[in-house]
């Protein structure tokens, strides 16, 4: 076993660490959530990562996005993700897709992965992603943030969970605030669920939503009303 993964042992078995090295994960979005998710997947030892984003860094990203720096403003987020992957864990097979996910390319992007990570910032885009994952039979780990608040869910293919959360395709509102620690925590919670799923361990119950309020440090798992399928 590689020395870099020795501290994973105990929390994970050697067999689980080896299994993670065979897994393929797609991270859609390389901003506040996606940059931190990428970092955690690289360090835990997921063997194959695809990162998708057509955006470039601007100064408003500096307060929270791990991949954003003062010296890379205006640069592609996916190219920064590729550089970070090579610097943190060159043993990981990394593929960058420099473009935005849409209905035309979604299925091709998610196909062949064991898991997809939702690091998007709009309800409409999340619904497109959920539909593509459902069509390809790939589970999705949802995460969303605003200010002091975060939510996380495991979305089995075709469960319709995101359709119930984003009924109008919106969910954005006027509040665009985002503090540095909120996406970092949400990304950690998403990645913990991802590792459990990839290793075959039980995670959040299907149809449930983990809601986190960092102002009063409350963590609640609620049942989301059922069916409306993706």
C-alpha positions in Angstrom: 0.0 0.0 0.0 1.3 3.5 -0.9 2.6 5.4 2.1 0.5 8.4 1.2 -2.7 6.4 2.1 -1.5 4.9 5.4 -3.4 7.3 7.6 -6.6 6.3 5.9 -6.3 2.9 7.5 -8.4 2.3 10.6 -11.2 4.6 9.3 -11.0 2.6 6.0 -9.9 -0.9 5.5 -7.0 -1.7 3.2 -9.5 -3.4 0.9 -11.6 -0.2 0.8 -8.6 1.9 0.0 -7.8 -0.4 -2.9 -11.4 -0.2 -4.0 -11.3 3.6 -4.1 -8.4 3.5 -6.4 -10.6 1.8 -9.0 -13.5 4.2 -8.7 -14.5 6.9 -11.2 -16.0 10.1 -9.9 -17.3 13.1 -11.9 -17.2 16.5 -10.2 -19.5 19.0 -12.0 -18.4 22.5 -11.1 -15.0 23.7 -10.0 -16.0 26.6 -7.8 -16.5 26.8 -4.0 -17.9 23.3 -3.6 -16.1 21.7 -6.5 -12.6 22.9 -5.7 -12.9 21.5 -2.1 -14.5 18.3 -3.3 -11.7 17.7 -5.8 -9.1 18.3 -3.0 -10.7 15.8 -0.7 -11.2 13.1 -3.4 -7.5 13.5 -4.4 -6.3 13.0 -0.9 -8.6 10.1 0.0 -7.4 8.3 -3.0 -10.2 8.1 -5.6 -8.4 6.8 -8.7 -10.1 8.5 -11.6 -11.6 12.0 -11.5 -13.4 14.0 -14.2 -13.9 17.8 -13.5 -16.3 19.9 -15.5 -16.6 23.7 -15.7 -16.6 26.3 -18.4 -16.0 29.3 -16.1 -13.0 31.4 -15.3 -12.0 32.9 -12.0 -12.9 36.5 -11.1 -12.2 38.5 -7.9 -15.5 37.5 -6.3 -14.3 33.9 -6.1 -11.3 34.8 -3.8 -13.3 34.8 -0.6 -14.2 31.0 -0.7 -12.9 29.0 -3.7 -9.9 26.8 -2.9 -8.6 26.9 -6.5 -8.9 30.6 -6.8 -5.8 32.8 -6.2 -4.9 36.4 -6.9 -2.5 35.3 -9.6 -5.0 33.2 -11.6 -7.9 35.5 -12.0 -9.2 35.2 -15.6 -7.9 31.7 -15.9 -9.9 28.5 -16.6 -11.2 26.8 -13.5 -10.7 23.4 -15.0 -7.1 24.1 -15.9 -6.5 25.2 -12.3 -8.1 22.0 -11.2 -5.8 19.9 -13.4 -2.8 21.7 -12.0 -4.0 21.1 -8.4 -4.6 17.4 -9.2 -1.1 17.0 -10.5 0.4 18.8 -7.5 -1.5 17.0 -4.8 -1.8 13.5 -6.2 -0.2 12.8 -9.6 -1.1 9.1 -9.3 -4.8 10.0 -9.9 -6.1 9.8 -13.5 -7.6 13.3 -14.0 -9.7 14.4 -17.0 -10.8 18.1 -17.3 -13.8 19.1 -19.5 -13.6 22.9 -20.1 -17.2 23.6 -20.8 -20.6 23.9 -19.2 -22.9 20.9 -18.7 -26.2 21.1 -20.6 -28.9 18.8 -21.9 -27.0 17.9 -25.0 -23.7 16.8 -23.4 -24.9 15.7 -19.9 -25.3 12.0 -20.6 -22.0 11.7 -22.4 -20.2 13.5 -19.5 -21.6 11.3 -16.7 -21.6 8.0 -18.5 -19.0 5.5 -17.2 -18.7 7.0 -13.8 -19.5 5.3 -10.5 -20.7 8.5 -8.9 -21.3 12.2 -9.8 -20.8 15.1 -7.4 -23.1 18.1 -7.7 -21.1 21.3 -7.2 -23.4 23.5 -9.3 -24.9 26.8 -8.3 -28.4 26.8 -10.0 -31.5 24.7 -9.6 -32.0 24.5 -13.3 -28.5 23.0 -13.9 -29.0 20.6 -11.1 -32.2 19.2 -12.6 -30.4 18.7 -15.9 -27.6 16.9 -14.1 -30.1 14.7 -12.2 -31.9 13.8 -15.4 -28.6 12.8 -17.1 -27.6 10.7 -14.1 -30.9 9.0 -14.0 -30.7 8.1 -17.7 -27.2 6.7 -17.2 -28.0 4.9 -13.9 -25.3 6.9 -12.0 -25.9 8.0 -8.3 -25.5 11.7 -7.5 -24.3 13.4 -4.3 -26.1 16.8 -4.1 -24.8 19.8 -2.2 -25.9 23.4 -2.0 -24.9 26.4 0.1 -26.0 29.9 1.0 -24.4 32.1 3.6 -24.3 30.1 6.8 -26.4 27.2 5.5 -25.7 24.0 3.6 -27.7 20.9 2.4 -26.5 17.5 1.3 -28.4 14.5 -0.2 -27.6 11.2 -1.8 -29.7 11.0 -5.0 -30.2 7.4 -6.4 -30.8 7.3 -10.2 -34.4 8.3 -11.0 -35.4 9.0 -7.4 -36.8 12.4 -8.3 -35.3 14.0 -5.1 -33.9 17.0 -6.8 -37.1 17.6 -8.7 -38.8 17.8 -5.4 -36.2 20.2 -4.0 -36.2 22.4 -7.0 -39.8 22.3 -8.3 -39.6 25.4 -10.3 -36.0 24.9 -11.5 -35.0 27.8 -9.4 -33.9 27.8 -5.8 -31.4 30.7 -6.1 -33.2 33.8 -4.8 -31.5 37.1 -4.4 -29.1 36.1 -1.6 -25.8 35.2 -3.2 -23.8 35.4 0.0 -21.3 32.6 0.6 -18.7 32.4 3.4 -15.4 30.5 3.1 -16.2 27.8 5.6 -19.7 26.9 4.3 -18.6 25.3 1.0 -15.7 23.7 2.7 -18.0 22.0 5.2 -20.6 21.1 2.6 -17.8 19.6 0.4 -16.6 17.5 3.3 -20.0 16.2 4.0 -20.6 15.4 0.3 -17.2 13.6 0.1 -17.9 11.6 3.2 -21.2 10.4 1.6 -19.3 9.7 -1.6 -16.6 7.6 0.1 -19.3 5.6 2.0 -21.2 4.9 -1.3 -18.1 4.0 -3.2 -17.1 1.6 -0.5 -20.5 0.0 -0.2 -21.2 1.4 3.3 -24.6 2.8 4.4 -25.0 6.6 4.1 -27.8 9.1 4.3 -31.2 7.4 3.9 -32.6 7.6 0.3 -35.1 10.5 0.1 -33.6 12.4 3.0 -31.9 15.8 3.1 -29.1 16.8 5.6 -29.6 20.4 6.5 -26.9 22.3 8.3 -27.2 25.7 10.0 -23.7 27.0 11.1 -25.2 29.9 13.0 -26.6 27.7 15.7 -24.7 24.5 14.8 -27.7 22.4 14.0 -27.6 19.3 11.8 -30.9 17.9 10.9 -31.9 15.0 8.6 -35.4 15.5 7.1 -37.5 13.3 4.9 -38.3 14.9 1.5 -41.8 14.3 0.3 -42.0 11.6 -2.3 -42.4 10.7 -5.8 -42.0 12.9 -8.8 -39.4 11.1 -10.8 -36.5 12.6 -12.7 
